[in-house]
Amino acid sequence: MDFPPDLSTDDLMADIAVIFHWPPSELCTLSLTELITWREKALQRSGNHNE
């Protein structure tokens, strides 16, 4: 799993927060690998399969 080159960690957190309604306090504790993994899950749940 690769870090999307055009996104920041804040972008990853925002995508996750929109889908799962997690507050920033929960997202700040995640590692970069976890953020990437959860963002992938968020994209799947959102129905967006273009990225």
Buried (B, 14 or more C-beta within 10 A) or exposed (E): EEBBEEBEBEEBBBBBBEBEEBEEEEBEEBEEEEBBBBBBEBBEEEEEEEE
